[in-house]
Amino acid sequence: MIHIRNASEADFPIIQEIAQKTWPKTFSAILSPGQISYMLDIMYSTDSLKNQTIHNGHRFLLAYLQDSSRSDVCIGYASYQLNYSGEKRTKIHKIYILPKHQGEGAGVALINRIEEIAVSVGDNHVFLNVNKSNPAINFYEKIGFGIIKEEKIPIGNRFFMDDYVMQKSI
Ligand SMILES: CC(C)(COP(=O)(O)OP(=O)(O)OC[C@H]1O[C@@H](n2cnc3c(N)ncnc32)[C@H](O)[C@@H]1OP(=O)(O)O)[C@@H](O)C(=O)NCCC(=O)NCCS
């Protein structure tokens, strides 16, 4: 059974731990080790997470799975921003599930929760950026997202994110 709860600053260590365990597997075939560690640092340092949540309106959710001994284990997280740029759409900034728990329904449970919250504040779309080579594109298509454009974003240190923007009506 998967359940979802809101994360707070006290949960930053578990978010950082899951990112460290999930990013290398996700991106080793797509990005250089240097770019992976640079991006982990700029996106997941405690200062960066504080800045995202306190100043930029990002909210984090955690996904839990009940294991065989009936204790809850955190297996993934997502972050989102309602009313992005003052528009009626919600941006999903991050969604990562531990490699050994992918395919167990946590990803779709996190997106469903974000969509419910987005609808409750009057947003009518959810959207996100995904690397053009990330197989997660197939997951997003399966759950109703479509590609709306391409974006090449410089992120410093001569690194780029080479992304599709995908969007879904809610
Ligand atoms: C992409 C990701 C968030 C999906 O979450 P998940 O928990 O693994 O997916 P779910 O179990 O909720 O899958 C829901 C459905 O999508 C399908 N699916 C999941 N990943 C898929 C993929 N890469 N390709 C095709 N289908 C996929 C599942 O088979 C499932 O289908 P079903 O309902 O017919 O069984 C997760 O696999 C992940 O963390 N990947 C690595 C990190 C990443 O790339 N994050 C996105 C960055 S933009």
The ligand as an SDF file (V2000), in Angstrom:
LIG
                    3D

 48 50  0  0  0  0  0  0  0  0999 V2000
    9.4410    7.7790  -13.8080 C   0  0  0  0  0  0  0  0  0  0  0  0
    9.0040    7.3810  -12.3890 C   0  0  0  0  0  0  0  0  0  0  0  0
    8.7800    8.6300  -11.5320 C   0  0  0  0  0  0  0  0  0  0  0  0
    7.6860    6.5950  -12.5000 C   0  0  0  0  0  0  0  0  0  0  0  0
    7.2880    6.2130  -11.2000 O   0  0  0  0  0  0  0  0  0  0  0  0
    6.9900    4.6610  -10.8610 P   0  0  0  0  0  0  0  0  0  0  0  0
    6.5770    4.5770   -9.4670 O   0  0  0  0  0  0  0  0  0  0  0  0
    8.1770    3.8590  -11.2920 O   0  0  0  0  0  0  0  0  0  0  0  0
    5.7860    4.3560  -11.8720 O   0  0  0  0  0  0  0  0  0  0  0  0
    4.3750    3.6670  -11.5010 P   0  0  0  0  0  0  0  0  0  0  0  0
    4.6460    2.3570  -10.8360 O   0  0  0  0  0  0  0  0  0  0  0  0
    3.4880    4.6200  -10.7900 O   0  0  0  0  0  0  0  0  0  0  0  0
    3.8690    3.4090  -12.9890 O   0  0  0  0  0  0  0  0  0  0  0  0
    2.6050    3.7640  -13.4910 C   0  0  0  0  0  0  0  0  0  0  0  0
    2.4890    3.1410  -14.8680 C   0  0  0  0  0  0  0  0  0  0  0  0
    3.4930    3.6840  -15.7210 O   0  0  0  0  0  0  0  0  0  0  0  0
    4.3100    2.6300  -16.2440 C   0  0  0  0  0  0  0  0  0  0  0  0
    5.7000    3.0710  -16.3000 N   0  0  0  0  0  0  0  0  0  0  0  0
    6.4870    3.4590  -15.2800 C   0  0  0  0  0  0  0  0  0  0  0  0
    7.7140    3.8110  -15.7430 N   0  0  0  0  0  0  0  0  0  0  0  0
    7.6580    3.6110  -17.0860 C   0  0  0  0  0  0  0  0  0  0  0  0
    8.5960    3.7840  -18.1230 C   0  0  0  0  0  0  0  0  0  0  0  0
    9.8400    4.2540  -17.8850 N   0  0  0  0  0  0  0  0  0  0  0  0
    8.2100    3.4770  -19.3830 N   0  0  0  0  0  0  0  0  0  0  0  0
    6.9500    3.0290  -19.6460 C   0  0  0  0  0  0  0  0  0  0  0  0
    6.0130    2.8560  -18.6920 N   0  0  0  0  0  0  0  0  0  0  0  0
    6.3800    3.1480  -17.4370 C   0  0  0  0  0  0  0  0  0  0  0  0
    4.1540    1.4930  -15.2610 C   0  0  0  0  0  0  0  0  0  0  0  0
    4.4180    0.2420  -15.8690 O   0  0  0  0  0  0  0  0  0  0  0  0
    2.7180    1.6350  -14.8380 C   0  0  0  0  0  0  0  0  0  0  0  0
    1.8620    1.0550  -15.8050 O   0  0  0  0  0  0  0  0  0  0  0  0
    0.6600    0.0710  -15.3710 P   0  0  0  0  0  0  0  0  0  0  0  0
   -0.2840    0.9550  -14.5850 O   0  0  0  0  0  0  0  0  0  0  0  0
    0.1090   -0.3990  -16.6580 O   0  0  0  0  0  0  0  0  0  0  0  0
    1.2960   -0.9860  -14.5420 O   0  0  0  0  0  0  0  0  0  0  0  0
   10.0460    6.4670  -11.6960 C   0  0  0  0  0  0  0  0  0  0  0  0
   10.2040    5.2770  -12.4550 O   0  0  0  0  0  0  0  0  0  0  0  0
   11.3900    7.1050  -11.4690 C   0  0  0  0  0  0  0  0  0  0  0  0
   11.6540    7.6500  -10.3950 O   0  0  0  0  0  0  0  0  0  0  0  0
   12.3060    7.0300  -12.4720 N   0  0  0  0  0  0  0  0  0  0  0  0
   13.6650    7.5070  -12.3280 C   0  0  0  0  0  0  0  0  0  0  0  0
   13.7350    8.9890  -12.0470 C   0  0  0  0  0  0  0  0  0  0  0  0
   13.1380    9.8340  -13.1450 C   0  0  0  0  0  0  0  0  0  0  0  0
   13.4410    9.6480  -14.3230 O   0  0  0  0  0  0  0  0  0  0  0  0
   12.3090   10.7930  -12.7340 N   0  0  0  0  0  0  0  0  0  0  0  0
   11.6690   11.7140  -13.6570 C   0  0  0  0  0  0  0  0  0  0  0  0
   12.5410   12.8910  -13.9200 C   0  0  0  0  0  0  0  0  0  0  0  0
   11.7720   14.0260  -15.0560 S   0  0  0  0  0  0  0  0  0  0  0  0
  1  2  1  0
  2  3  1  0
  2  4  1  0
  2 36  1  0
  4  5  1  0
  5  6  1  0
  6  7  2  0
  6  8  1  0
  6  9  1  0
  9 10  1  0
 10 11  2  0
 10 12  1  0
 10 13  1  0
 13 14  1  0
 14 15  1  0
 15 16  1  0
 15 30  1  0
 16 17  1  0
 17 18  1  0
 17 28  1  0
 18 19  1  0
 18 27  1  0
 19 20  2  0
 20 21  1  0
 21 22  1  0
 21 27  2  0
 22 23  1  0
 22 24  2  0
 24 25  1  0
 25 26  2  0
 26 27  1  0
 28 29  1  0
 28 30  1  0
 30 31  1  0
 31 32  1  0
 32 33  2  0
 32 34  1  0
 32 35  1  0
 36 37  1  0
 36 38  1  0
 38 39  2  0
 38 40  1  0
 40 41  1  0
 41 42  1  0
 42 43  1  0
 43 44  2  0
 43 45  1  0
 45 46  1  0
 46 47  1  0
 47 48  1  0
M  END
$$$$
